[in-house]
Amino acid sequence: MRRQIRKRRSVRRAGPTVTADPKLLWIGGAVLLAVLILLYMILFTGIFRKDNEMTKLDITETAEISTADGSTIYYLEGSTLHAINTSGKTLWTSKYSSGKMHLQAGEQIICLYNDTTATVLDNNKNPLFNIPGSDFTIEQVTCGRNTVAIQCSLPENKATYLRIFDNAGVELDRIEIATASLLDFGFFGESDNLWYLTLDTSGAEPICRIMTSMPAQQKLTGLYEVYGQLVSNVKFLGSNVYVNTTSSFIAYDTFGEIFFEKMIYGSRPADDLISGEDLIMAYIPSTDTSGNSSTLRLLSTGGLDTLVLLPSGIEHVALSEKNVYCFAKDVIYLYDYSGNFVKNIELDFEITDFAKLHDGLVLLHTEDAAHLFTLN
C-alpha cells in the first residue's frame, strides 16, 4: 500500500497595509522645519540672547585693571594680581611683595612695575624676567603681544628714554628723546612695531611727530609731522595712520600722504571702534556739557558723518558694532549709526566711574561694587 504523501502548500498571508496620511506628513515636516529654524536663530543669529550682559564684580575703584583682548581681564588689588574671564570667574591669582605697583597687560605678557623695578610674566602667571633697580626712573609702561616698552628718565637729565624688551628680557632698542616731549607710545601690527608721539616746541610753531620703528632691527620706518596743532590720539589700522588734532581728523596712507581729512574743531574724541576696514570716531563738545543736552558726532573715513542730539546728563560714550551707548548717571541711551534712538536701559545704581576696557566691554563702578557691561 503506497503511502500517499500530500504536499502542503504554505500560504503566506499578507499583513495589513499601512498607508501614510498626507496630512500627518505635512504637519510633521512643518514641525521639523520650525525646530530647525528655531535652532538656527538661537545658535547663529543671537536673536534670543540678552541685549546686554551685566556682571557684578568684587573689584574696588582703586584697583588697577588691564586687558589686551577683552576675554581675560587682569586686576591688581593691593599686592594680589587676579585674572578673571568676562563672566567674573577667577582663572588664577598670584600674590606679590607689598608695595605700590602698576599693571599693564599684553596679549601674551603682563607687566607689574613701580618707579624702580618691573616684573614681566606670561598670561599664566609664570615669571619671565625682572628689570632690576637702576639709575633709571620708570614712568610708564605699555605691552605689545610679546614685547614691553618702558618710558624712563635719568636724574638731572632732561632726556626721556624708551627701552624696549622682548619676552626673554633682551633689550632690543633704546631710543633717546632729548629735544622734545614724549606724549604717547604703543605697539601696532602682528610683529610688535613701535610708534611714539612727541611734541617739539623749540621752533616758531609746535610740531607733533609720530615715528614708527622696528625695535628688533633698531630701524626707523615712518615719520608723520603735524605743524601748529596738538595731536590728541593716534590709531593704526593696517598700513594707515589715523590722527586727531586740535581741529581735524586726518588719515595717512603708508606713504605718509593724507587721503582723508575732516574738521572737528570744538570737539574731542569720546571713543573709537575698528569696524572691518574702517575706523569710526565719536566726538563730543570740548567744553563740559554733562548738565545740558549736547551733540554727538559720528565720523569715519568710510563716509559716516552723523549728528546725534543727546539728552542732558550724558557723561560717557562707547561704540559697538550695532549701537552707540551714551551713559548718564543711572540710565544708558542707545542710538543706531543713523542717529535714531533705539531704547534706554534703566540702571538700579548710579555710575561713579567709567572705564572702556576693550571694544564692546566697559567697567561701571558704583559706590560699593563694579559691573562688567558687555555691549552688543
C-alpha positions as CSV (number, residue, x, y, z in Angstrom):
1,M,0.0,0.0,0.0
2,R,1.6,3.1,-1.2
3,R,1.5,5.8,1.4
4,Q,0.4,8.9,-0.2
5,I,2.2,12.0,0.9
6,R,0.3,15.1,0.5
7,K,2.4,18.1,-0.1
8,R,1.2,21.1,1.8
9,R,1.5,24.3,0.2
10,S,2.4,27.1,2.5
11,V,0.3,30.1,2.1
12,R,1.7,33.4,3.2
13,R,-1.0,35.7,4.3
14,A,-0.4,39.3,3.6
15,G,-0.4,41.6,6.6
16,P,-2.4,44.8,6.9
17,T,-1.3,47.5,4.5
18,V,-0.3,50.9,6.1
19,T,-0.9,54.0,4.1
20,A,0.7,57.3,5.3
21,D,-1.7,60.1,5.9
22,P,-0.5,63.0,3.8
23,K,-1.9,65.5,6.4
24,L,0.3,63.9,9.1
25,L,3.3,64.0,6.9
26,W,2.8,67.7,6.2
27,I,2.3,68.5,9.9
28,G,5.4,66.6,10.8
29,G,7.5,68.3,8.2
30,A,6.3,71.7,9.3
31,V,7.2,71.0,12.9
32,L,10.6,69.7,11.9
33,L,11.2,72.8,9.8
34,A,10.1,75.1,12.7
35,V,12.5,73.4,15.0
36,L,15.4,73.7,12.6
37,I,14.6,77.4,12.1
38,L,14.5,78.0,15.9
39,L,17.8,76.2,16.4
40,Y,19.4,78.3,13.7
41,M,18.1,81.6,15.2
42,I,19.4,80.6,18.7
43,L,22.8,79.4,17.6
44,F,23.7,81.8,14.8
45,T,21.6,85.0,15.0
46,G,21.6,85.7,18.7
47,I,18.0,86.9,18.5
48,F,17.1,85.4,21.8
49,R,20.2,86.4,23.6
50,K,20.0,89.2,26.1
51,D,20.8,92.6,24.5
52,N,23.5,93.2,27.2
53,E,25.2,91.3,29.9
54,M,25.9,93.0,33.3
55,T,28.2,91.0,35.6
56,K,28.8,92.2,39.1
57,L,32.4,92.0,40.2
58,D,34.2,92.3,43.5
59,I,36.6,95.0,42.3
60,T,37.2,98.2,44.2
61,E,37.5,101.6,42.5
62,T,41.2,101.8,43.4
63,A,42.2,98.5,41.7
64,E,44.3,98.8,38.5
65,I,42.7,96.9,35.6
66,S,44.0,95.9,32.2
67,T,43.1,93.6,29.3
68,A,44.6,93.2,25.9
69,D,42.0,91.0,24.1
70,G,38.8,91.6,26.2
71,S,38.5,87.9,27.1
72,T,40.8,87.8,30.1
73,I,40.8,90.7,32.5
74,Y,43.6,91.3,35.0
75,Y,43.3,93.5,38.0
76,L,45.7,94.3,40.8
77,E,44.2,94.7,44.2
78,G,46.8,95.6,46.8
79,S,49.6,93.1,46.2
80,T,47.5,90.4,44.6
81,L,47.1,90.0,40.9
82,H,43.8,88.4,39.7
83,A,42.9,87.0,36.3
84,I,39.2,86.6,35.5
85,N,37.0,86.0,32.5
86,T,34.1,88.1,31.3
87,S,31.7,86.1,33.5
88,G,33.6,87.2,36.6
89,K,35.1,83.7,37.1
90,T,38.5,83.7,38.7
91,L,41.1,82.0,36.5
92,W,44.0,82.4,38.8
93,T,45.5,84.7,41.4
94,S,49.1,85.5,42.4
95,K,50.4,87.4,45.4
96,Y,53.5,89.6,45.3
97,S,55.6,91.5,47.7
98,S,53.9,94.5,49.2
99,G,54.4,97.9,47.7
100,K,52.6,100.1,45.3
101,M,52.7,98.5,41.8
102,H,51.1,99.4,38.4
103,L,49.7,97.0,35.9
104,Q,49.8,96.7,32.1
105,A,48.7,93.6,30.0
106,G,49.6,92.5,26.5
107,E,48.1,89.5,24.7
108,Q,50.7,87.1,26.0
109,I,52.6,89.0,28.7
110,I,51.8,91.1,31.8
111,C,54.0,93.7,33.4
112,L,53.9,94.8,37.1
113,Y,56.1,97.8,37.8
114,N,56.8,100.8,40.0
115,D,59.2,103.7,39.6
116,T,62.3,101.5,40.2
117,T,61.7,97.9,39.0
118,A,59.5,95.8,36.7
119,T,58.4,92.2,36.6
120,V,57.2,90.6,33.4
121,L,55.0,87.4,33.5
122,D,53.3,85.3,30.9
123,N,49.5,85.1,30.8
124,N,49.6,82.1,33.1
125,K,51.4,84.0,35.8
126,N,54.8,82.3,35.1
127,P,57.7,84.8,35.7
128,L,59.6,85.6,32.5
129,F,62.2,88.2,33.7
130,N,62.8,91.2,36.0
131,I,64.2,94.6,35.3
132,P,66.2,95.3,38.5
133,G,66.5,98.7,40.1
134,S,68.9,101.1,38.4
135,D,69.6,104.8,37.8
136,F,66.5,104.9,35.5
137,T,63.2,106.0,36.9
138,I,60.3,104.2,35.3
139,E,57.4,106.5,34.4
140,Q,55.1,104.5,32.1
141,V,54.9,101.0,30.5
142,T,52.9,99.6,27.6
143,C,52.9,96.0,26.4
144,G,52.6,94.5,22.9
145,R,52.0,90.9,22.1
146,N,55.4,89.7,23.4
147,T,57.2,93.0,23.9
148,V,57.4,95.6,26.6
149,A,58.2,99.3,26.1
150,I,59.3,101.3,29.2
151,Q,59.4,105.1,29.3
152,C,62.0,106.2,31.8
153,S,64.3,109.0,32.7
154,L,67.7,109.7,34.5
155,P,68.2,112.1,37.4
156,E,69.5,115.5,36.3
157,N,68.9,114.6,32.6
158,K,66.2,116.2,30.6
159,A,66.1,113.4,28.1
160,T,63.4,110.7,28.0
161,Y,64.2,107.1,27.1
162,L,62.2,104.4,25.6
163,R,63.6,101.0,26.4
164,I,62.1,98.0,24.5
165,F,62.5,94.4,25.8
166,D,61.4,91.1,24.3
167,N,59.8,88.4,26.4
168,A,63.2,86.9,27.2
169,G,64.4,90.1,28.8
170,V,66.7,91.2,26.0
171,E,66.8,94.9,25.5
172,L,66.0,95.3,21.7
173,D,66.3,99.0,21.5
174,R,66.8,102.2,23.5
175,I,65.5,105.4,22.0
176,E,66.7,108.7,23.4
177,I,64.3,111.7,23.1
178,A,66.3,114.7,24.0
179,T,64.8,117.8,22.3
180,A,61.0,117.1,22.6
181,S,58.4,115.9,25.0
182,L,57.2,112.3,24.7
183,L,53.4,112.4,24.7
184,D,52.4,108.8,23.9
185,F,53.7,105.5,22.6
186,G,52.5,102.0,21.9
187,F,52.7,98.9,19.6
188,F,50.9,98.0,16.4
189,G,50.8,95.1,14.0
190,E,51.5,91.4,14.4
191,S,55.2,92.0,14.8
192,D,55.1,94.5,17.7
193,N,56.2,97.5,15.7
194,L,56.6,100.6,17.9
195,W,55.1,104.0,17.5
196,Y,55.7,107.1,19.6
197,L,54.4,110.7,19.6
198,T,56.5,113.7,20.5
199,L,55.9,117.4,20.8
200,D,58.7,119.8,19.8
201,T,58.2,123.4,20.9
202,S,61.7,124.7,20.1
203,G,60.7,126.4,16.9
204,A,58.4,129.2,15.8
205,E,55.4,126.8,15.9
206,P,54.9,123.5,17.7
207,I,55.5,120.3,15.8
208,C,53.9,116.9,16.7
209,R,55.8,114.0,15.3
210,I,54.6,110.4,15.0
211,M,57.5,108.0,14.5
212,T,57.3,104.3,13.8
213,S,60.1,101.8,14.2
214,M,61.0,98.1,14.2
215,P,62.7,97.5,17.6
216,A,64.2,94.2,16.7
217,Q,66.1,95.9,13.9
218,Q,66.6,99.2,15.6
219,K,65.2,100.8,12.4
220,L,63.0,103.9,11.9
221,T,60.3,103.0,9.4
222,G,58.0,106.1,9.3
223,L,57.6,109.8,10.2
224,Y,54.5,111.9,10.2
225,E,54.6,115.6,11.2
226,V,51.7,117.8,12.2
227,Y,52.5,121.5,12.4
228,G,50.8,124.1,14.6
229,Q,48.3,121.7,16.2
230,L,48.3,119.4,19.1
231,V,47.7,115.7,18.5
232,S,45.3,114.1,21.0
233,N,45.4,110.4,19.9
234,V,46.9,108.1,17.3
235,K,45.4,104.9,15.8
236,F,46.8,102.3,13.4
237,L,44.7,100.2,11.1
238,G,46.5,98.1,8.6
239,S,49.0,100.4,6.9
240,N,47.0,103.6,7.6
241,V,47.5,106.0,10.5
242,Y,44.6,108.0,11.9
243,V,45.3,111.2,13.9
244,N,43.1,113.5,15.8
245,T,44.4,117.0,16.1
246,T,43.1,120.2,17.7
247,S,40.9,120.9,14.7
248,S,41.0,117.9,12.3
249,F,40.6,114.1,11.9
250,I,43.3,113.1,9.5
251,A,44.1,109.7,7.9
252,Y,47.5,109.0,6.3
253,D,48.4,106.1,4.0
254,T,51.5,104.0,4.2
255,F,53.5,106.6,2.2
256,G,52.6,109.4,4.6
257,E,50.1,111.1,2.3
258,I,46.8,112.4,3.6
259,F,43.9,110.6,2.0
260,F,41.1,111.8,4.4
261,E,40.6,115.0,6.5
262,K,37.6,116.4,8.3
263,M,37.3,119.4,10.5
264,I,36.4,118.6,14.1
265,Y,37.1,122.0,15.7
266,G,35.4,122.4,19.1
267,S,35.1,118.6,19.6
268,R,37.2,115.9,21.3
269,P,37.3,112.2,20.8
270,A,35.0,110.2,23.2
271,D,35.5,106.7,21.7
272,D,36.6,104.9,18.6
273,L,35.9,101.5,17.1
274,I,37.6,99.5,14.3
275,S,34.9,98.0,12.1
276,G,36.2,95.9,9.3
277,E,38.5,98.2,7.2
278,D,37.1,101.4,8.8
279,L,37.7,103.4,11.9
280,I,34.7,105.0,13.5
281,M,35.2,108.0,15.7
282,A,32.7,109.5,18.2
283,Y,33.2,113.2,19.2
284,I,31.6,115.3,21.9
285,P,32.0,119.0,22.5
286,S,35.3,120.1,24.1
287,T,33.5,122.1,26.8
288,D,31.8,120.3,29.6
289,T,28.1,119.8,28.7
290,S,27.2,117.0,31.1
291,G,24.5,119.0,32.7
292,N,22.9,120.0,29.4
293,S,21.9,118.4,26.1
294,S,24.7,118.2,23.6
295,T,25.5,116.8,20.2
296,L,27.5,113.7,19.5
297,R,29.2,113.4,16.1
298,L,29.9,110.0,14.5
299,L,32.6,110.1,11.8
300,S,34.5,107.7,9.7
301,T,36.7,107.5,6.6
302,G,34.1,105.2,5.1
303,G,31.5,108.0,4.7
304,L,29.8,108.1,8.0
305,D,29.0,111.6,9.3
306,T,26.1,111.6,11.7
307,L,25.0,114.1,14.4
308,V,23.0,112.8,17.4
309,L,21.3,115.1,19.8
310,L,21.8,113.7,23.2
311,P,19.6,114.2,26.3
312,S,21.0,116.0,29.3
313,G,23.4,114.3,31.7
314,I,25.4,112.2,29.3
315,E,28.9,111.7,30.7
316,H,30.4,108.8,28.7
317,V,30.1,107.3,25.2
318,A,31.0,103.8,24.0
319,L,30.7,102.3,20.5
320,S,29.7,98.8,19.5
321,E,29.2,97.2,16.1
322,K,25.4,97.8,16.3
323,N,24.8,100.7,18.7
324,V,26.1,103.9,20.2
325,Y,25.9,103.7,24.1
326,C,25.5,107.0,25.9
327,F,25.9,106.8,29.7
328,A,24.2,109.1,32.2
329,K,24.3,108.6,36.0
330,D,21.6,105.9,36.1
331,V,20.5,105.3,32.6
332,I,22.1,104.2,29.3
333,Y,20.7,105.5,26.0
334,L,21.2,103.5,22.8
335,Y,21.2,105.0,19.3
336,D,22.0,103.4,15.9
337,Y,24.5,104.8,13.5
338,S,21.9,106.8,11.6
339,G,21.3,108.8,14.8
340,N,17.9,107.1,15.6
341,F,17.0,106.4,19.2
342,V,16.8,102.7,19.9
343,K,16.0,102.3,23.6
344,N,17.2,103.1,27.0
345,I,18.4,100.8,29.8
346,E,17.4,101.9,33.3
347,L,20.1,101.1,36.0
348,D,19.4,100.3,39.6
349,F,22.6,102.0,40.6
350,E,24.5,105.3,39.9
351,I,27.7,105.2,37.9
352,T,30.6,106.7,39.9
353,D,33.4,105.8,37.5
354,F,33.6,104.5,33.9
355,A,36.4,102.7,32.1
356,K,36.5,101.4,28.5
357,L,38.4,98.1,28.8
358,H,38.2,96.8,25.3
359,D,35.9,97.0,22.2
360,G,32.5,96.0,23.4
361,L,33.5,95.9,27.1
362,V,33.2,98.6,29.8
363,L,33.5,98.7,33.5
364,L,31.0,100.6,35.5
365,H,31.8,101.4,39.1
366,T,29.3,102.2,41.8
367,E,29.8,103.3,45.4
368,D,30.1,99.7,46.6
369,A,30.6,97.5,43.6
370,A,31.7,97.2,40.0
371,H,29.8,95.9,37.0
372,L,31.3,94.5,33.8
373,F,29.0,95.6,30.9
374,T,29.1,93.9,27.6
375,L,28.0,95.9,24.6
376,N,26.2,94.4,21.6
